[in-house]
Amino acid sequence: MKPRKVIQRKLTPLQSLLLGIVIGLLVGYWGPSLLGWQTSSDVAQQNVRDAVLQQQVNFCVASARAAVADPSKQENSARYELAKKMAKMPWEDTTNNDVFTACYNKLSQAK
């Protein structure tokens, strides 16, 4: 006897319908996520955070280079203070450490 006929004989139509719904829900929920067709909210939030951080770093570097022609030629302490000052965004009360670190590293590199 074929396996399909065994399953059909053991399940009532209602049970078959419920089994189909459960399998459909599982495949519909997990399938696109596992295949990479769906972006989780955590990944999307991290991508937005990274993009905002990069823009703030670019703003910091541009502001620092407007104040000092070539910050890479300054001593570390002067470059540190310049990056600390420029990394504080006008709308923030404190300096974002990630922006400061990335800005300092970019200012350390020659133009």
N, C-alpha and C positions, 0 to 999 in steps of 0.2 A: 504494500500500500504506500502511496506517495505521502511524504510528510505534510504537504499542504492539505490533503484531504483529512489527515488525522487531526490537524489543528481545527479545520472547519467543523469537524464532527464534535469536537470537545467543547467548542465555544458557541454560545448562543449568539444570535444577531446583536443583542444589546451588549454582550461582553466584547464582541468583535469591534463594535462601534467605540466603546470606551477605550479599548486597547489602541485603536487607531488614533483617537484623540490624544491620548497620553503620549504616544510615540511622536505624533505631529507636534505637540507642544514642546517636547524635549528637543527634537531636531530643529524646530523653528527658533527656539531660544538659544541653544548652544551652537548650532551649525554655523551661522554667519560669524559668530564670535571666534570660533575655532579656525575658520577659514580666513580670518583677517578682514572680513567685509564690514565689520562693525568696530567702532572706536569706543573704548570705555571712557567714562567721564574722567577717571583719574588720569588717563593718558592725555586727554584733551586739555585738562586743567594744567598739566605739566608743560605741554607744548605752548600754551598761552603764557604761562609764567616765564618760560625760557625766552619767548619772543619779547616780552615786556622787559625782562632783565637785559637782554641784548640792546634794546633801544636806550635804556637808561645808561648802559656802559658807553654806548656811542655818544650820548649827550655829555657824559662826564669827560670823555676823552676830547671831544670837540671844545668844550669849555676850558679844559686845562691847556690845550694847545693854543687857544685864543689868548690865554693869560701869559703863557710862557712859550717862546718860539719852539724850542726843542727840549722837552722835559727829560728825554733820555740822557742828556748831558749833565743833568743836575745830580747832586749827591742823593743817596738813598733817603736820608731824613727829609730833605726838601721835597723830593718827589712824593714821599709818604704823606707829608702835610698837604701838598697840593691835591693829591688824589683824595684824601680824607675830606678836604673842603669841597671839592667839585662833585664827589659822589653823593652828597646830601642833596636830594631832590627838593625843589622849592615847596612842594606840597607835603613833605614828610617832616616829622619832628626830629627823627634820628637818621643816622647814616645806615643804609642797608649794607651789611658786611659783604654780601655776594657782589654787589655793584662795586664797592670799594676795592675788593681783591682783584676783580677782573679789570677795573680801570687802572689800578696800580701796575698790574702786569703788562697792560697795553702801553702805558706810558713809559715803562722800562725799555720797551723795544724802540729801536731807531725808526724814524719816519719811513 
